[in-house]
């Protein structure tokens, strides 16, 4: 059975709406911005396609979704160094540029939807590592990502999520 592609609408007040269902989402501590820059803590506004989903196979089973699904490993990271040629790309650790570690001790990156922001083409300084991931238990703001409670994230991915339309900015 083929799941239909689905677009979710993300409102600046932290509501994600998909097929009539409303989910609480945490957004960037810097609000929602059209002029997203590296380090501003903002969630970019606009159309963010879901490129693929990464997951911790040692902690969870593969996630049902409509995009490519890839397990991560302890040496996986994401370059957030605007001066490095790997900027806004998945990397293997160790890495000489500034980066995030994807294999985290907490559960925030147990499921990571890689969102299409500043990736076609990559522009240094325009923002990196914009993900859809698991929210902190208190739904605290992110560094620019969009996060959902674990069950809600699984629900929206299983519904065939293909794109987030982030309003505001």
N, C-alpha and C positions, 0 to 999 in steps of 0.2 A: 504494500500500500504506500503510495507516495503522499507525503505531507505537503500541503500547499505552503508556498512562501508567505511569510507574515512580517508585516512592519509594525513595530511598537512605537508609540508616541511617548516621549519623555518630556515631562513638564518641568519648568524650573523650580517648582515647589516640591519636587521629589516624588511625583506620581509617574509610574510607567503604566501605560494602557495598551493592552494587547487583546484584540478580539473581544472587547467589552469588559475584560477583567482588569481590575486596578491593583497594582502592586506598589508597595512602598520602596523607593529607591534612594540610595545615598548618592549624592553628586559631589563635585569638587568643592573644597573649602573656599575656593575663589569664585564660586558661582558658575554661571554659564556665560561663555563669551564667544563672540564671532571672531575676535582677534587673538585666539589662543596662542600663548608663547610658552616655551619650556620653563618650568619652575613656577608658573603663576598659580598653580593649584586649581585652575579652572577646567571645567568640562567644556569641550568644544560644542558649539551649536551647529546644527546642520544634519545632513544625512550620513550616517555611519554604518556602512554595510558590515555584517558579521562575516569575517574572512574564514575563520576556523576556530575550533575549540581545543584547548589544551587541558590535560587533566592529570592528577596524581594517581596513577594506577595502583600504587601501594596503599592508597587510602580509600578509593572509590572505584566502582565499576564504570565502564565506559558509559558516557552520557548519550542518550538518544537525542539526535539533532539532525539538521539537514545539511550541514557544512562538514568539511573534512574534520576528523577527530584524531588528535595525536597525543600520546602520553608524553609527559615531560620526565626529565631525569635530573639527578642532583647537580649536574654540570650545565644546566640550561639557565640562561639569563636573557636580559633585554637591554640593549645599549641605549642609554639616555644622554649620551655625551655629544652635543651638537658639533663639536670639533672633530669627531671621529668618523671615519668612512662607514662604520657599521651603525650609525645613528638610526634609531627607530627600527631596529631589526633584531630578531632573535639571534642570540650568540651562544657560544660554548665557553664555559669558564675553565681556567682563569682567562681574564680578558683585560687588556691594558687600558681600555676606555672606561669612563664612569658607566655604571650599569646597575640594574636591579637583578636580584636573584629570584628566579621563578620557583625554585624548590624551597618554600618557606616553612619555618617551624609551626606557624599558625595555619589555619585552614583557608585563609583568604584566597589563595591561588590554587586550591584543590580543583576548581573548575575555572577556566579563564577563557572568555570569548575574546578573540583578537578582533578589535574593531578597526575598520578602514579609515584611519585618520592619519594624514600626512604620510601616506605610503605610496602614492602614485602621481607624481614622484615625491620622494622625501625631500623636504626643505629644511636645512639646519635651523634649529631654534624655534620651529613652528609647533613643537609639542611631540611627545613620544609616549609609548607604552600606555595608550588609551585602551583600557580593557573593560569588559563586562565581567565582574567577578563576585565572589561571595562577600557579603557585607559583614562588618564587625557586629557583634551581638547587640550593641547599642545603636547601630545604624549611623555611626559617626561619619562625617564628611570624608571624602577620599582626596587623593592628590590630583584628581582630574578624571578619574575613572567613573564608571557607573556601577554600583554594587547593589545586590539584592540578597535577601535571606536565602539560605541554601535551597529550601524547598521551592521557593518562588523562581530562583534561577533555573532549576531543573524543569519546572513547569513551562517557562517561556521558551527554553531551548527545545523541549519536546513538542511544543506547539508549532515548530517549524520556523522559528525566528530567523529572518534573513537580513533585517536592517533595523536600526534605531533612528528615529527622526527626533533629534533633540531640539526643542523649541527654546526661544529666548536668546538673550545675549544682546 
